[in-house]
Each structure stands twice: as structure tokens, then as C-alpha cells.
Amino acid sequence: MQEDSLKKRYAIKLFANIITALFGAVLVAIVPKALGPLAYGQFVYLQDFFMKFIGFLDMGSSIAFFTKLSARHDRRELISFYFIYSFAVLLFVFGFIFALVYFEVVSHVIPNIPSEFIYMGLFLGFFTWFTQIFIKIFDAYALTVSVELLKIAHRAVSLLLLLFFVYQLAFDLKIYFYFNYIALLSFLFIASWLFFKKGIFTSALFKVQHLQFKVLTKEFIEYCHPLVISGVIGIVAGIFDIWLLQTMAGNEQTGFYGLAYSLAAMCFLFTSAMTPIITREFAKSYEQKDLEQMRRLFYRYIPMLYGIAAFFAVFISMQSENVLSIFTDEKFKDAFLVLVVMALYPMHQTYGQLSGSIFYATGQTRLLRNMALFTMPLGMAISFGAIYILDLGAVGLAYKMIVGQFIGVNIQLYFNSKFLNLEMKYFVGHQLYAVLFFAMLAFIASNLLSFESALLELLISGFIYTVLVTIFVYIFPQIFATTREEIKTNLRRVVL
């Protein structure tokens, strides 16, 4: 099976992520206002709770699945095995929630939300996670172009469906769940058809009687067992954050947090396109014992993608008031400060995912566990102080995410620098001066002119900001881990 080139895969994935960002922008502009802060807060809590719960049961197994399948495409038994595991995850989560409801203790874990919505959130969380498994199969076989074209078409149709649901039906939380079910299940159906067409799925895939279940289970346990302890701490820490916010501040503050996170996540879409591609290249290079190639990839792409994330994140933080005016109404005006802080999260989220992929690609899961044993309890302590003691609500959780991510990323960077013989101070320095660089230019662009219209002010400021960045990046090309000669070469290619 012929693979697409890395540049081609990144280009199409980036384009698809831009389409996804536009879809997300429309989603944020429509859904929170249509549902209101309370119902939207319930949705955010359920989505976050079940994604973290299922993420715990994943315990790195999906990364193991992706890494092993990327290294050897002929191991289709991995797909059969992981589908069985996925079904077991669904049964376990359903059984756990059913027990909580049956013994009438569910309100202690999922407060202020009816049981009907809890079950709906459960299935939404599972289908969302399972969709990511399908995308990992696409990326493992380097079929990035196929899946991204599928995602673009699927997003377009889903948007039309959402508009119909919002403006033609009595839109409420239940109908929003139904919309998500239709969107996710249709994607899984079309993706399955493509897998059969490409020969990845065959009838033999479902003949599990010949599956070496014990051998595969042992293989996955060896890879994932160091992550069990960190997984337990991870679910406690992750659910503790959102539970504390929901319990102490209520649905409305959870809704503010969810809205700010969704808006900030649009910045991450521009860099997340590279994460599965780089992870796959790291896995292949490590399989071939080519540490020099891994080192080159790290030096080349980590600072570059951090710079791209900072370009968007800092500007959104500066323009938070205008962004909220465009996307929401008066009911969400108090989310302003939450977005100011949360907008900066994608910068180190980019760093964390790309840097963290080294540990998965090289099987250093024990080291990941040890880092988690330090960073996750620390994060819980920060959450407790910010949300419970200082009573900062959603702003407190946003502060915790920024601080916790910064600490965790730089601990990862320390070990990656030792493993790949990198100069750590270069990467730490880049994190700091890149933010100062973009903050200075964003401040100038945001305060140069003022308009009555929030949209016009955002667009004009964005244009000025982009021009200033373009000029000064030529003077300081290290911001994007490039050189003036490389910039000149790329400009010549564009002109010619």
C-alpha cells in the first residue's frame, strides 16, 4: 500500500483542521446560545467526565495500538483484538453508571444532572473515543489524505444537519445529543466502508476464534502496565477538577469553562494536524534505531508548531472580549476572564502532545507513569486552592490548566533532552521569548484602532497583527525555528 508523503499528509490534515476550526466556530456561535449556560454546562460536564473516565480505561492502550500498527501494517489481528477491548470498555462503563444509579449515589459523582442525560453522555463519550480509534487506523496506514477528505465532507454535512436541528426543531439538550450520535455513527459507518475498500477490514477480521488473545493481551499489558497507576491518578485528578468546579460553582461556571475551552481549542487545531504524523515518524525512526532522525524532527517541528500555536493563542487572549461578543450573547459575558487565561492553553498543549509522543513511540511508559505521579497530585492541589479556597470558579480551573501544563511539559522536555541529546535551554528559552514576541505585537495591534463593531475590530486588529508578525519574523526567524534563507526560498517558490 503506497504511503502519502509527510508534507502531503500534513498539508491535507492542516486544511482539514482549518475546516474543523470553522465548523467549531459555528458550533460555538450557535450551541451555547441555543442551550443557555445551564444546559450547556451540563453537556460540558458529561462530555468531560466520560471522556476522562474512558480515557482512564484506555490507559495508553490506544497509543500502543497505534504505535504497533504503524510499525507493522500486516498485524491486522491488532484491530480485531482492540475492537473486542473497546466493547469491553463500553460494558464496564455502562455497568458502573448503572450501579451508581441503582444504588442512588450517582448524584455524588455527577451532581445536578438527570439520569437520562447521564446515560446519553455515556454513549456520546464512548462513540467519540471509538471514532478516534478509527482515525488512528487511518494514520497508522498513512491514509491521512483519505480520512481528512472524509472529515471535511462529513463536517460540511454535519453542519447543515445542526442548522436544521437548531432552527427547525425545538432544540434542547436531548436533541443536541441526538445530533452528535448521528454525526459520530455516520462517520464510523463511512470509515468502515473505506477500510473494507482498502483491504484493511476483511471478513477474516471478525473470525476471532483464531485470535491469539492471550499473546496479544500479554503484549499490551507489557506496554501499558506502567500506566495503570498513573491512569488511576489521572482519572481521579481529571474528574476531580471538573467535579470540584461543578459542585462548588454550578452548571453556569462549568458552561463558561466549556465555552472558553472550545474557543481556545480552535487555536490547537492548527498544530494538532502534525501530532499523529510526527508520532508515526518517531515510531518508525525508533523501530529503525535512527535516533538522529528523531532528533532532527524534534528540533525542526516542536518549536515551529509551538510558535504557530502561540501566534493564535496570544491574539485570542488579547481579543477575548471581542471574541465573546461575536460568538455569544450577554449570558456568557462573565466568561471573559476565563477565555483570557484559557486561550493560552493550546501553546503548551501542542508541546505536551508532540513531546509526549516520544515516550509512546519509544515505549517509555514507565517514565510517563513516574512523571504523572508528580504532576497530577500537584495539579489537584492547584485546583483545590484556586477553586475551593480562593473561590475563583472557572477562572481558577483555567489557571490550574495553564500552570499544570507548563510544569508537565518542561519535565517531559528534560527527559527528552537527555534521551535525544538535545539542548534543553534552547527549548525553554524559546517558550518564553516566543510568548513575549507575540504578546508585544498583539498588544500593539489590539490598541492601535478602535471600532464600534466587535467583528470589524477583531478583523482589522488581526490583519495588523499578521502584518507585524510577518515583518518581525523575518528579523527574528528563530520564533518559527527557521532561517532567513529558508524564508526567502519559500517566498520564491510561492512567487514562481
C-alpha positions as CSV (number, residue, x, y, z in Angstrom):
1,M,0.0,0.0,0.0
2,Q,1.6,3.3,-1.1
3,E,2.0,5.9,1.5
4,D,1.4,9.6,1.1
5,S,4.4,11.8,1.7
6,L,4.8,13.6,5.1
7,K,4.3,17.0,3.6
8,K,1.2,15.9,1.7
9,R,-0.2,14.3,4.8
10,Y,0.4,17.4,6.9
11,A,-0.9,19.8,4.2
12,I,-4.2,17.9,3.9
13,K,-4.5,17.4,7.6
14,L,-3.9,21.1,8.2
15,F,-6.5,22.0,5.6
16,A,-9.0,19.6,7.2
17,N,-8.2,21.1,10.6
18,I,-9.0,24.6,9.3
19,I,-12.3,23.3,8.1
20,T,-12.8,21.7,11.5
21,A,-11.9,25.1,13.1
22,L,-14.6,26.8,11.0
23,F,-17.1,24.1,12.0
24,G,-16.1,24.5,15.6
25,A,-16.5,28.3,15.4
26,V,-20.1,27.9,14.0
27,L,-20.8,25.3,16.7
28,V,-19.6,27.6,19.5
29,A,-21.6,30.5,17.9
30,I,-24.8,28.5,17.8
31,V,-25.0,25.8,20.5
32,P,-24.1,27.7,23.8
33,K,-26.6,30.4,23.0
34,A,-29.3,27.9,21.9
35,L,-28.9,25.8,25.0
36,G,-28.1,28.5,27.6
37,P,-25.3,28.4,30.2
38,L,-27.1,25.8,32.5
39,A,-27.8,23.1,29.8
40,Y,-24.6,23.8,28.1
41,G,-22.8,23.4,31.4
42,Q,-24.5,20.0,31.9
43,F,-23.3,18.9,28.4
44,V,-19.7,20.1,29.1
45,Y,-19.6,18.2,32.4
46,L,-20.9,15.0,31.0
47,Q,-18.6,15.2,28.0
48,D,-15.6,15.9,30.1
49,F,-16.5,13.3,32.7
50,F,-17.0,10.4,30.3
51,M,-14.0,11.3,28.1
52,K,-11.8,11.2,31.2
53,F,-13.4,8.0,32.5
54,I,-13.0,6.2,29.2
55,G,-9.5,7.7,28.8
56,F,-8.6,6.0,32.1
57,L,-9.9,2.6,30.8
58,D,-7.8,3.3,27.7
59,M,-4.7,3.6,29.9
60,G,-2.5,4.2,26.9
61,S,-3.7,1.1,25.0
62,S,-4.9,3.1,22.0
63,I,-1.4,4.7,21.7
64,A,0.1,1.2,22.0
65,F,-2.4,0.0,19.3
66,F,-1.5,2.9,17.0
67,T,2.3,2.6,17.6
68,K,2.4,-1.2,16.9
69,L,0.1,-0.9,13.9
70,S,2.2,1.9,12.5
71,A,5.4,-0.2,12.9
72,R,3.9,-3.3,11.2
73,H,0.9,-2.8,8.9
74,D,0.4,-6.6,8.4
75,R,-0.7,-7.1,12.0
76,R,-4.4,-6.9,11.4
77,E,-5.0,-9.1,14.4
78,L,-4.4,-5.9,16.5
79,I,-7.5,-4.4,15.0
80,S,-9.6,-7.5,16.0
81,F,-8.2,-7.5,19.4
82,Y,-8.7,-3.8,20.0
83,F,-12.3,-3.9,18.9
84,I,-13.0,-6.6,21.5
85,Y,-11.3,-4.4,24.1
86,S,-13.4,-1.4,23.1
87,F,-16.6,-3.4,23.5
88,A,-15.4,-4.5,27.0
89,V,-14.8,-0.8,27.9
90,L,-18.3,0.1,26.9
91,L,-19.8,-2.7,29.0
92,F,-17.7,-1.7,32.0
93,V,-18.7,2.0,31.9
94,F,-22.3,1.1,31.4
95,G,-22.2,-1.3,34.3
96,F,-20.5,1.2,36.6
97,I,-23.0,4.0,35.8
98,F,-26.0,1.6,36.1
99,A,-24.7,0.6,39.6
100,L,-24.4,4.2,40.7
101,V,-28.0,4.9,39.5
102,Y,-29.3,1.7,41.1
103,F,-27.8,2.4,44.5
104,E,-28.9,6.1,44.2
105,V,-25.4,7.5,44.7
106,V,-24.9,8.9,41.2
107,S,-25.6,12.5,42.3
108,H,-22.4,12.4,44.4
109,V,-20.3,11.7,41.3
110,I,-22.4,13.5,38.6
111,P,-24.2,16.3,40.5
112,N,-27.2,18.4,39.3
113,I,-27.8,16.3,36.1
114,P,-30.8,13.9,35.4
115,S,-30.0,10.2,34.9
116,E,-31.4,10.3,31.4
117,F,-28.7,12.7,30.3
118,I,-26.1,10.8,32.1
119,Y,-26.7,7.7,30.0
120,M,-26.8,9.8,26.9
121,G,-23.5,11.3,27.9
122,L,-22.0,7.9,28.4
123,F,-22.7,6.7,24.9
124,L,-21.5,10.0,23.4
125,G,-18.2,9.7,25.3
126,F,-17.8,6.1,24.0
127,F,-18.6,6.9,20.4
128,T,-16.3,9.9,20.5
129,W,-13.4,7.8,21.8
130,F,-14.1,5.0,19.3
131,T,-14.1,7.5,16.5
132,Q,-10.5,8.4,17.5
133,I,-9.6,4.7,17.2
134,F,-10.7,4.7,13.6
135,I,-8.7,7.8,12.9
136,K,-5.7,6.2,14.4
137,I,-6.1,3.3,12.0
138,F,-6.1,5.7,9.1
139,D,-3.0,7.4,10.4
140,A,-1.2,4.1,11.1
141,Y,-1.7,3.1,7.4
142,A,-0.6,6.6,6.3
143,L,-4.1,7.2,4.7
144,T,-4.2,10.7,6.1
145,V,-5.4,12.2,2.8
146,S,-8.4,9.8,2.7
147,V,-9.5,10.4,6.3
148,E,-9.1,14.1,6.1
149,L,-11.1,14.4,2.9
150,L,-13.8,12.2,4.6
151,K,-13.7,14.5,7.7
152,I,-14.1,17.6,5.5
153,A,-17.2,16.3,3.7
154,H,-18.6,14.9,6.9
155,R,-18.2,18.2,8.7
156,A,-20.0,20.1,6.0
157,V,-23.0,17.7,6.1
158,S,-23.0,17.7,9.9
159,L,-23.1,21.5,9.9
160,L,-26.2,21.5,7.7
161,L,-27.8,18.9,9.9
162,L,-27.0,21.1,13.0
163,L,-28.5,24.2,11.4
164,F,-31.7,22.2,10.7
165,F,-31.9,20.9,14.3
166,V,-31.4,24.3,15.8
167,Y,-33.7,26.3,13.6
168,Q,-36.4,23.8,12.6
169,L,-36.8,21.7,15.8
170,A,-37.4,22.6,19.4
171,F,-33.6,22.5,20.1
172,D,-32.7,21.4,23.6
173,L,-30.0,19.2,25.3
174,K,-31.6,15.9,24.3
175,I,-31.8,16.9,20.6
176,Y,-28.1,18.1,20.7
177,F,-27.2,14.6,22.0
178,Y,-29.1,13.0,19.1
179,F,-27.3,15.3,16.6
180,N,-23.9,14.1,18.0
181,Y,-25.0,10.5,17.8
182,I,-25.9,10.8,14.1
183,A,-22.7,12.7,13.3
184,L,-20.4,10.1,15.0
185,L,-22.2,6.9,13.9
186,S,-22.3,8.1,10.2
187,F,-18.6,8.8,10.3
188,L,-17.9,5.3,11.7
189,F,-20.1,3.7,9.0
190,I,-18.4,5.5,6.1
191,A,-14.9,4.9,7.6
192,S,-15.7,1.2,7.9
193,W,-16.7,1.1,4.2
194,L,-13.4,2.8,3.3
195,F,-11.4,0.2,5.3
196,F,-13.1,-2.6,3.5
197,K,-12.4,-0.9,0.2
198,K,-8.7,-0.5,1.1
199,G,-8.5,-4.1,2.2
200,I,-7.7,-3.2,5.9
201,F,-11.0,-4.7,7.1
202,T,-11.7,-8.2,5.8
203,S,-14.1,-10.9,6.7
204,A,-11.2,-12.6,8.5
205,L,-11.0,-9.7,10.8
206,F,-14.2,-10.8,12.6
207,K,-13.2,-14.5,12.9
208,V,-11.9,-14.1,16.4
209,Q,-11.7,-17.8,17.2
210,H,-8.2,-17.9,15.8
211,L,-7.1,-14.8,17.6
212,Q,-4.2,-15.3,19.9
213,F,-5.9,-13.5,22.6
214,K,-3.6,-14.4,25.5
215,V,-0.5,-13.4,23.5
216,L,-1.9,-10.1,22.5
217,T,-3.2,-9.4,26.0
218,K,0.3,-10.0,27.4
219,E,1.8,-7.8,24.7
220,F,-0.5,-4.9,25.5
221,I,-0.1,-5.4,29.3
222,E,3.7,-5.2,29.0
223,Y,3.4,-1.9,27.1
224,C,0.6,-0.4,29.3
225,H,1.0,-1.8,32.8
226,P,3.3,1.1,33.9
227,L,0.4,3.4,33.0
228,V,-2.1,1.7,35.3
229,I,-1.1,3.6,38.4
230,S,-0.8,6.9,36.6
231,G,-4.2,6.1,34.9
232,V,-5.8,5.7,38.3
233,I,-4.3,9.0,39.5
234,G,-5.2,10.6,36.1
235,I,-8.9,9.8,36.3
236,V,-9.0,11.0,40.0
237,A,-7.2,14.2,39.1
238,G,-9.1,14.8,35.8
239,I,-12.6,14.2,37.2
240,F,-11.7,15.9,40.5
241,D,-11.2,19.2,38.6
242,I,-14.5,19.3,36.7
243,W,-16.4,17.7,39.7
244,L,-15.0,20.4,42.1
245,L,-16.0,23.1,39.6
246,Q,-19.5,21.7,39.1
247,T,-20.0,21.2,42.8
248,M,-18.6,24.5,44.1
249,A,-19.6,26.8,41.3
250,G,-22.5,25.1,39.5
251,N,-23.5,24.4,35.9
252,E,-23.1,28.0,34.7
253,Q,-19.4,28.2,35.6
254,T,-18.9,24.8,34.1
255,G,-20.5,26.2,30.9
256,F,-18.1,29.2,31.0
257,Y,-15.2,26.8,31.3
258,G,-16.5,24.7,28.4
259,L,-17.1,27.7,26.2
260,A,-13.6,29.1,26.8
261,Y,-12.0,25.7,26.3
262,S,-13.9,25.2,22.9
263,L,-12.8,28.6,21.7
264,A,-9.2,28.0,22.8
265,A,-9.2,24.6,21.2
266,M,-9.7,26.2,17.8
267,C,-6.1,27.5,18.1
268,F,-4.8,24.0,18.8
269,L,-6.4,22.7,15.6
270,F,-3.7,24.4,13.5
271,T,-1.0,22.5,15.2
272,S,-2.7,19.2,16.2
273,A,-2.6,18.2,12.5
274,M,1.0,17.3,13.0
275,T,0.7,15.3,16.2
276,P,-0.3,11.8,14.7
277,I,2.1,12.3,11.8
278,I,5.1,13.1,13.9
279,T,4.2,10.3,16.4
280,R,4.2,7.9,13.5
281,E,7.5,9.2,12.2
282,F,9.0,8.9,15.7
283,A,7.8,5.3,15.9
284,K,9.2,4.4,12.5
285,S,12.6,6.1,13.3
286,Y,12.8,4.3,16.6
287,E,12.0,1.0,15.1
288,Q,14.9,1.6,12.7
289,K,17.1,2.8,15.6
290,D,17.5,6.1,13.8
291,L,17.8,8.5,16.8
292,E,19.4,11.2,14.7
293,Q,16.3,11.4,12.6
294,M,14.2,11.7,15.7
295,R,16.4,14.4,17.0
296,R,16.1,16.3,13.7
297,L,12.3,16.0,13.8
298,F,12.2,17.3,17.3
299,Y,14.4,20.3,16.7
300,R,12.5,21.1,13.5
301,Y,8.9,20.8,14.4
302,I,8.4,21.3,18.2
303,P,9.5,25.0,18.3
304,M,7.8,25.7,14.9
305,L,4.4,24.3,16.0
306,Y,4.7,26.0,19.4
307,G,5.3,29.3,17.6
308,I,2.2,28.7,15.4
309,A,0.1,27.9,18.5
310,A,1.4,31.0,20.3
311,F,0.6,33.2,17.3
312,F,-3.1,32.3,17.5
313,A,-3.4,31.8,21.3
314,V,-1.9,35.2,22.4
315,F,-4.0,37.1,19.9
316,I,-7.2,35.4,21.1
317,S,-6.3,36.1,24.7
318,M,-5.8,39.8,23.8
319,Q,-9.1,39.9,21.9
320,S,-11.2,37.8,24.4
321,E,-13.9,40.5,24.8
322,N,-14.4,40.8,21.1
323,V,-14.4,37.1,20.5
324,L,-17.1,36.6,23.2
325,S,-19.2,39.4,21.7
326,I,-19.0,37.7,18.3
327,F,-19.7,34.2,19.3
328,T,-22.1,34.5,22.3
329,D,-24.6,36.8,24.0
330,E,-24.9,38.6,27.3
331,K,-25.5,35.4,29.2
332,F,-21.8,34.5,28.6
333,K,-20.2,37.9,29.2
334,D,-18.8,36.7,32.6
335,A,-16.7,34.1,30.7
336,F,-14.3,37.0,29.6
337,L,-11.5,36.4,32.1
338,V,-11.8,32.6,31.7
339,L,-11.1,33.0,28.0
340,V,-8.2,35.4,28.6
341,V,-6.4,32.7,30.6
342,M,-7.7,29.6,28.7
343,A,-6.7,31.0,25.3
344,L,-3.0,30.4,26.2
345,Y,-3.6,26.7,27.0
346,P,-3.1,25.4,23.3
347,M,0.5,26.6,23.3
348,H,1.7,24.0,25.8
349,Q,-0.9,21.5,24.8
350,T,0.9,21.5,21.5
351,Y,4.2,21.0,23.3
352,G,2.8,18.3,25.5
353,Q,1.3,16.2,22.8
354,L,4.3,16.4,20.4
355,S,6.9,16.0,23.2
356,G,4.9,13.3,24.9
357,S,4.7,11.2,21.6
358,I,8.4,10.4,22.1
359,F,7.6,8.4,25.2
360,Y,4.8,6.4,23.5
361,A,6.9,5.8,20.3
362,T,9.8,4.5,22.3
363,G,7.8,2.5,24.8
364,Q,8.9,4.6,27.8
365,T,5.6,4.3,29.5
366,R,7.2,3.6,32.9
367,L,8.8,7.1,32.8
368,L,5.4,8.6,31.8
369,R,3.9,7.0,34.9
370,N,6.6,8.4,37.2
371,M,6.1,11.9,35.8
372,A,2.3,11.6,36.2
373,L,2.8,10.6,39.9
374,F,4.3,14.0,40.5
375,T,2.3,16.3,38.1
376,M,-1.2,15.0,38.7
377,P,-1.3,15.4,42.5
378,L,0.3,18.8,42.1
379,G,-2.5,19.8,39.7
380,M,-5.1,18.6,42.1
381,A,-3.6,20.8,44.8
382,I,-3.6,23.8,42.5
383,S,-7.3,23.1,41.6
384,F,-8.2,22.8,45.3
385,G,-6.5,26.1,46.1
386,A,-7.9,28.0,43.1
387,I,-11.5,26.7,43.0
388,Y,-12.2,25.8,46.7
389,I,-10.0,28.1,48.8
390,L,-9.8,31.2,46.5
391,D,-13.3,30.6,45.0
392,L,-12.2,31.6,41.5
393,G,-14.6,29.2,39.7
394,A,-13.9,28.6,36.1
395,V,-11.0,31.1,36.1
396,G,-9.4,29.0,38.8
397,L,-9.6,25.9,36.7
398,A,-8.1,27.8,33.7
399,Y,-5.2,28.9,35.8
400,K,-4.6,25.4,37.0
401,M,-4.6,24.0,33.4
402,I,-2.0,26.6,32.3
403,V,0.3,26.2,35.3
404,G,0.0,22.4,35.4
405,Q,0.6,22.0,31.6
406,F,3.7,24.3,31.7
407,I,5.2,22.3,34.6
408,G,4.4,18.9,33.0
409,V,5.7,19.9,29.5
410,N,9.0,21.0,30.8
411,I,9.5,17.9,32.9
412,Q,8.9,15.9,29.7
413,L,11.3,18.2,27.9
414,Y,14.0,17.4,30.4
415,F,13.9,13.7,29.8
416,N,13.5,14.0,26.0
417,S,16.6,16.3,26.0
418,K,18.6,13.6,27.8
419,F,17.3,10.8,25.6
420,L,17.9,12.6,22.3
421,N,20.9,14.6,23.4
422,L,19.1,18.0,22.9
423,E,20.0,21.4,24.4
424,M,17.1,21.9,26.8
425,K,17.8,25.6,27.5
426,Y,17.1,26.4,23.8
427,F,13.6,25.0,24.1
428,V,12.9,26.6,27.4
429,G,14.1,30.0,26.2
430,H,12.0,29.6,23.0
431,Q,8.9,29.0,25.1
432,L,9.4,32.3,26.9
433,Y,10.6,34.7,24.2
434,A,8.0,33.4,21.7
435,V,5.2,34.4,24.0
436,L,6.7,37.8,24.7
437,F,7.2,38.4,21.0
438,F,3.6,37.7,20.1
439,A,2.2,39.4,23.2
440,M,4.0,42.7,22.3
441,L,2.8,42.6,18.7
442,A,-0.8,41.6,19.7
443,F,-0.9,44.4,22.2
444,I,0.1,47.0,19.6
445,A,-2.4,45.6,17.0
446,S,-5.2,45.5,19.6
447,N,-4.8,49.0,20.8
448,L,-3.9,50.8,17.6
449,L,-7.5,51.3,16.4
450,S,-11.0,51.1,18.0
451,F,-14.3,50.3,16.3
452,E,-18.0,50.0,17.3
453,S,-18.3,46.6,15.7
454,A,-16.5,43.8,17.6
455,L,-16.2,41.7,14.4
456,L,-14.6,44.6,12.5
457,E,-12.2,45.4,15.3
458,L,-11.2,41.7,15.5
459,L,-10.6,41.5,11.7
460,I,-8.7,44.8,11.5
461,S,-6.6,44.1,14.5
462,G,-5.9,40.5,13.2
463,F,-4.8,41.9,9.9
464,I,-2.4,44.4,11.5
465,Y,-1.1,41.7,13.9
466,T,-0.4,39.4,11.0
467,V,1.4,42.1,9.1
468,L,3.5,42.9,12.1
469,V,4.3,39.3,12.8
470,T,5.3,38.7,9.1
471,I,7.7,41.7,9.2
472,F,9.3,40.8,12.5
473,V,9.6,37.1,11.9
474,Y,11.9,37.9,9.0
475,I,14.1,39.8,11.6
476,F,13.7,37.1,14.2
477,P,13.1,33.8,12.2
478,Q,14.0,31.7,15.2
479,I,10.5,32.3,16.5
480,F,9.3,29.6,14.0
481,A,12.5,27.6,14.1
482,T,13.5,28.7,10.6
483,T,16.1,30.9,8.9
484,R,16.0,34.0,6.6
485,E,17.4,31.9,3.8
486,E,14.6,29.3,4.2
487,I,12.0,32.1,4.3
488,K,13.5,33.6,1.1
489,T,13.4,30.1,-0.6
490,N,9.8,29.5,0.4
491,L,8.8,33.0,-0.8
492,R,10.5,32.4,-4.2
493,R,8.5,29.1,-4.5
494,V,5.2,30.9,-3.8
495,V,6.0,33.7,-6.3
496,L,7.1,31.3,-9.0
